[in-house]
Amino acid sequence: MIQTLPPGPVDIVGDVHGELDALRALLAAAGYDSHGRHPEGRRLVFIGDLVDRGPDSPGVLHLVRDMVNSGLAHAILGNHELNLLRAERKAGNDWFWGEHTHHDQRYQPWAWAQPAADAGTLEFFSSLPLALVREDLRIVHAAWHGPSVAAVQALPAGADLGTCFADWDQHADAQVEASGLVAAARAEKAAWRHHFADPAAAMPMLTAVGQLDEAKQMLNPLRVLTSGVERCAGTPFFASGQWRFAERVRWWDDYTDEVPVVVGHYWRQFLPLDRQALGKGDPDLFLGVGPQDWLGPRGTVFCVDFSVGGRWQERDAEPQARRTRLALLRWPERVLVLDDGEVVPTRTH
């Protein structure tokens, strides 16, 4: 589940989220042909979350899968691919299930998977590693978390990802049940369960609920690597349609290794965005940090997700009004290429 990245220069593409036109524009701007070949022999690395929300997840999948199968590109697993592998119905992924759920209407029109729940897509996802590493670079979707990496590396060769995920979740459930957190969270929810989807509710901080969410996240290494480090929040916040009591944290503030890490996942902003309109009511992890800045005490972490997953809201806007970006990070040059053709250097402190 953690594989070796071959040597040579690479271009690490942020979360694509079904935005096929943006991906094609980005690859052209970076000098790639329509098949993913580069005249200088560079290779693409896709950082996960290829799908969901955008208008053409099947088109993105076909393009990336062909590049990976031809040996011209690499890809790792993101939390959105993991949701599909686990048959999790989430907002923005009904393009795959074809069940026409009500909450997905906001993302349409989009291309539907043909056939729905295509086994070939799931087989491709199950073949992807969770991380790619080499001496000078680590690439993971959401977090390089030492204990979680060690737990995954300790798995036997050929271990099934879905089975491991279910086993870790079952173990977490047993631990939180025994600790009393489940009963405490149930008691907290009792008075407020009908208000969880109401952003105007005067929601109090449900500490046991937050602690339960934190424990279930952190006790499953696959959750941590694909969706990040979480902690019980100080105050509740409304995000993605419901009140939440555990929040993502800046794990990179504690990352002191020399080897640089590149992630996606976190909805960084190249231009100011209305996070509330995008359903992101959680704390902005990049507040006070420039979009070109490397992160962490040693400047060794970079997030290459610039919120193109929110472009569905900009579909009718003029191109020059768009604030979301799809980007790739050139390594070892540490330069960003954006889907509008702009080339921007990154900065270390």
ABEGO torsion letter per residue (X at the ends): XBBBBBBEBBBBBBBAGGBAAAAAAAAAAAGBBAAGBBAAGBBBBBAEGABEGBABAAAAAAAAAAAAAAGABBBBBBAAAAAAAAGBBBBGAAAAAGAGBAAAAAAOBBBBBOBBGBAAAAAAAAABBABBBBAABBBBAABBBAAAAAAAAABBBGBBAAAAAAAAAAAAAAAAAAAGAAAAAAAAAAAAAAAAABAABBBBBBAAAAAAAAAAAAABAAAAAAAEBBBBBABBBBBGGBBBABBBBBAAAABABABBBBBBGAGBBABBBBAAAAGBABBBAABGBBAABBBEAAGABBBABAGAAAAAAAAABBAAABABBBBBBBOAAGBBBBAAGBBBBBBBX
